[in-house]
Amino acid sequence: MGYEIFLFLALMIGVMWFTTNRGKKKMADQRERMSQAMVPGTSVMTIGGFFGRVVDVDGDVVTLESPSGVETIWLKGAIKEIKEPPFAPAHEDGEHLVVPDDASSLTAAPTAEAATSEPEDRPVVEPADDPERTDDQGRRPGPEPRA
């Protein structure tokens, strides 16, 4: 009766070892296939959710180009999967997106009329009467605490 327990224990350890090694081999094969498929022009997604197109592969370093044309350098281990981005490319006709170096061209100076006029469809609510009013930390004002 004593040897049956040891035989069952050895069988369970063997099954666990087999299933663990099988999973590791599958993951290694999947990584190898992805590494071989990572050639310039392939769209990939990183573990952080960044979508880019492979520009260059040099050992464990991959250069990715964003849809706006900016090139960034990533480790091969940071590439999660080969996947097309879920959005359309910025310019399909070959134009390059021009991004200004500063944000001054993105903001327009408000006109005098827009700065002085109130929207007509929105009622003006005084701060004391506003039920949605909160302080800097998101708390609603209430009675003063007792001493």
C-alpha positions as CSV (number, residue, x, y, z in Angstrom):
1,M,0.0,0.0,0.0
2,G,2.9,2.4,0.7
3,Y,4.4,2.3,-2.8
4,E,1.1,3.2,-4.4
5,I,1.1,6.6,-2.9
6,F,4.7,7.3,-4.1
7,L,3.8,6.0,-7.6
8,F,0.7,8.4,-7.7
9,L,2.9,11.3,-6.4
10,A,5.5,10.6,-9.1
11,L,2.9,10.4,-11.8
12,M,1.4,13.8,-10.7
13,I,4.8,15.4,-10.7
14,G,5.4,14.1,-14.2
15,V,2.2,15.4,-15.5
16,M,2.8,18.9,-14.0
17,W,6.3,18.9,-15.4
18,F,5.1,17.9,-18.9
19,T,2.3,20.6,-19.0
20,T,4.7,23.3,-17.8
21,N,7.4,22.6,-20.3
22,R,4.8,22.3,-23.1
23,G,3.5,25.8,-22.4
24,K,7.0,27.2,-22.3
25,K,7.8,25.6,-25.6
26,K,4.7,27.0,-27.2
27,M,5.5,30.5,-25.9
28,A,9.1,30.3,-27.2
29,D,7.9,29.1,-30.6
30,Q,5.4,32.0,-30.8
31,R,8.1,34.5,-29.9
32,E,10.5,33.1,-32.5
33,R,7.8,33.2,-35.2
34,M,7.0,36.8,-34.3
35,S,10.7,37.7,-34.3
36,Q,11.1,36.3,-37.8
37,A,8.0,38.1,-39.1
38,M,9.3,41.5,-37.7
39,V,10.7,42.9,-40.9
40,P,10.7,46.6,-42.1
41,G,7.2,47.6,-43.1
42,T,5.4,45.4,-40.5
43,S,2.8,47.1,-38.2
44,V,3.2,46.1,-34.6
45,M,1.8,47.0,-31.2
46,T,4.0,47.4,-28.1
47,I,3.1,46.2,-24.5
48,G,2.2,49.9,-23.8
49,G,-0.3,50.1,-26.6
50,F,1.9,52.1,-29.0
51,F,1.2,51.3,-32.7
52,G,4.0,51.7,-35.1
53,R,5.6,50.4,-38.3
54,V,9.0,48.6,-38.2
55,V,11.7,50.7,-39.8
56,D,14.8,48.7,-38.7
57,V,15.7,45.6,-36.6
58,D,19.2,45.5,-35.1
59,G,19.6,42.5,-32.7
60,D,17.3,43.2,-29.7
61,V,16.5,46.8,-30.8
62,V,13.7,47.7,-33.1
63,T,13.1,51.2,-34.6
64,L,9.4,52.0,-34.9
65,E,7.8,54.8,-36.9
66,S,4.6,56.3,-35.5
67,P,1.8,57.3,-37.8
68,S,2.9,61.0,-37.6
69,G,6.4,60.0,-38.8
70,V,8.4,60.1,-35.6
71,E,10.9,57.3,-35.1
72,T,11.4,55.7,-31.7
73,I,13.6,52.9,-30.5
74,W,12.2,49.9,-28.6
75,L,13.5,46.6,-27.2
76,K,12.3,43.6,-29.1
77,G,10.8,42.2,-25.8
78,A,8.5,45.3,-25.7
79,I,6.7,44.3,-28.9
80,K,3.5,42.5,-27.9
81,E,2.1,41.4,-31.3
82,I,2.1,42.1,-35.0
83,K,-1.1,44.0,-35.5
84,E,-2.5,46.7,-37.8
85,P,-3.5,49.9,-36.0
86,P,-7.3,50.2,-35.3
87,F,-7.4,53.6,-37.0
88,A,-6.7,54.9,-40.5
89,P,-3.3,56.3,-41.4
90,A,-2.9,60.0,-41.0
91,H,-2.4,60.7,-44.7
92,E,-3.0,58.0,-47.3
93,D,-2.0,60.1,-50.3
94,G,1.7,60.2,-49.3
95,E,1.6,63.7,-47.6
96,H,3.5,64.0,-44.4
97,L,1.9,65.5,-41.4
98,V,3.5,68.8,-40.4
99,V,3.8,69.1,-36.6
100,P,4.9,72.6,-35.3
101,D,7.7,72.8,-32.8
102,D,5.6,74.9,-30.4
103,A,2.0,75.1,-29.6
104,S,1.5,78.8,-30.5
105,S,0.0,77.9,-33.9
106,L,-2.5,75.6,-32.3
107,T,-4.1,78.2,-30.1
108,A,-5.9,81.2,-31.4
109,A,-6.2,84.5,-29.5
110,P,-9.7,85.0,-28.3
111,T,-11.6,87.8,-30.0
112,A,-12.9,90.7,-27.9
113,E,-16.5,89.7,-28.7
114,A,-16.0,86.1,-27.6
115,A,-14.3,87.1,-24.4
116,T,-17.1,89.5,-23.2
117,S,-20.2,87.6,-24.3
118,E,-21.9,84.8,-22.3
119,P,-23.5,81.9,-24.0
120,E,-27.2,82.6,-24.4
121,D,-28.4,79.0,-24.0
122,R,-26.7,78.4,-20.6
123,P,-28.1,80.0,-17.5
124,V,-25.7,81.9,-15.2
125,V,-25.5,80.2,-11.8
126,E,-24.0,82.0,-8.9
127,P,-21.4,80.1,-7.0
128,A,-23.3,80.0,-3.7
129,D,-26.4,78.5,-5.5
130,D,-24.5,75.9,-7.5
131,P,-25.3,72.4,-6.2
132,E,-22.3,70.9,-8.2
133,R,-19.8,73.3,-6.6
134,T,-16.8,71.6,-5.0
135,D,-13.5,72.8,-3.4
136,D,-10.0,72.1,-4.7
137,Q,-10.0,68.5,-3.4
138,G,-13.4,67.6,-4.9
139,R,-15.4,67.9,-1.6
140,R,-18.7,69.7,-1.4
141,P,-18.8,72.5,1.1
142,G,-20.8,71.9,4.2
143,P,-21.1,73.1,7.7
144,E,-18.0,74.1,9.6
145,P,-16.6,71.3,11.8
146,R,-17.3,71.5,15.5
147,A,-14.4,72.2,17.8
